[in-house]
């Protein structure tokens, strides 16, 4: 099993990079564990408090469960991946069954922040992108997918996203084996990364 960690700032194009890698690899050989699925359940808090959660701080994620699931997959066991809703800020009672595959991708802004999680990865990737481009994508995404106004998105960017990016996300670039500039638009970097994965898969078989 080849375990790949893909990190980068909010709106950097991580999801696009992951999608393009999956498209280039044999069907059914890739499982994706999104960091977002492992946000801690906040159903015990009032909705107003839930909406104030700092999703860009490592403490918001149950990394222990993510690491345990990764270890289970490595030993050939299936897992039940949590489902998290940004609208309610709670975990669903339902889960997604994930079977062990040749490639497992862990994707999220904070994917490279934990030493124990990094130690389980074979390849660590940081998707880099200009701050202006990231902000533009965040505005579009949060309005459409999360029902936020432009003012709320901008306030959240200044109060939370930007300082958390500088404190926790940007520093993890030093741990990356591969840096992908320009996010999902960098076809050359994605091709090189995919070829690297394919080569390692052949070696491990």
DANOR-V838398 format. One record per backbone hydrogen bond with DSSP energy under -1.0 kcal/mol. NH is the residue of the N-H (numbers start at 0). CO is the residue of the C=O. E is the energy in kcal/mol with one decimal. If there is no record, write none. Layout:
nh=(NH;NH)
co=(CO;CO)
e=(E;E)
This chain:
nh=(1;3;4;5;6;11;16;17;18;19;20;21;22;28;30;32;34;36;37;38;39;44;49;50;51;52;54;56;59;60;61;62;65;66;67;68;69;70;71;72;73;74;75;76;78;80;84;88;91;95;97;102;103;104;105;106;107;110;112;117;118;119;120;121;122;124;125;126;127;133;134;135;136;137;138;139;140;141;142;143;144;147;152;153;154;155;156;157;158;159;160;161;163;164;165;166;167;168;169;171;172;173;174;175;176;177;179;182;184;185;186;189;190;191;192;193;194;195;196;197;198;199;200;201;202;203;204)
co=(101;103;122;105;124;8;12;13;14;15;16;17;18;25;102;104;106;33;34;35;59;41;45;46;48;49;52;53;56;57;37;60;61;62;63;64;65;66;67;68;69;70;72;71;97;95;89;84;82;80;78;28;1;30;3;32;5;107;109;113;114;116;117;2;2;4;177;6;179;129;130;131;132;133;134;135;136;137;138;139;140;141;148;149;150;151;152;153;154;155;155;156;159;160;161;162;163;163;164;168;169;170;171;172;123;123;125;127;181;182;184;185;186;187;188;189;190;191;192;193;194;195;196;197;198;199;200)
e=(-3.0;-3.0;-2.8;-3.2;-2.9;-1.9;-2.2;-2.7;-2.5;-2.4;-2.0;-2.5;-2.1;-1.7;-2.6;-3.4;-3.5;-1.4;-2.1;-1.2;-2.6;-2.1;-2.2;-2.1;-1.1;-1.7;-1.2;-1.3;-2.2;-1.7;-3.2;-1.8;-1.7;-2.9;-2.1;-2.6;-2.1;-2.2;-2.1;-2.3;-2.0;-1.3;-1.5;-2.8;-2.4;-3.0;-2.5;-1.7;-3.0;-2.8;-2.6;-2.8;-2.6;-3.1;-3.2;-1.3;-2.2;-1.5;-1.8;-2.6;-2.1;-1.0;-1.5;-3.0;-1.7;-3.4;-2.3;-3.2;-2.3;-2.2;-2.5;-2.0;-1.9;-2.5;-2.5;-1.8;-2.7;-2.9;-1.7;-1.9;-3.3;-2.2;-2.3;-2.6;-2.4;-2.4;-2.1;-2.2;-2.6;-2.6;-2.1;-3.1;-2.6;-2.3;-2.2;-2.0;-3.1;-1.1;-3.1;-1.5;-1.8;-1.2;-1.5;-1.3;-2.7;-1.9;-2.8;-1.7;-1.8;-1.7;-1.6;-2.0;-2.4;-2.4;-2.6;-2.6;-2.5;-2.1;-2.2;-2.7;-2.4;-2.2;-2.3;-2.0;-1.8;-2.0;-1.3)
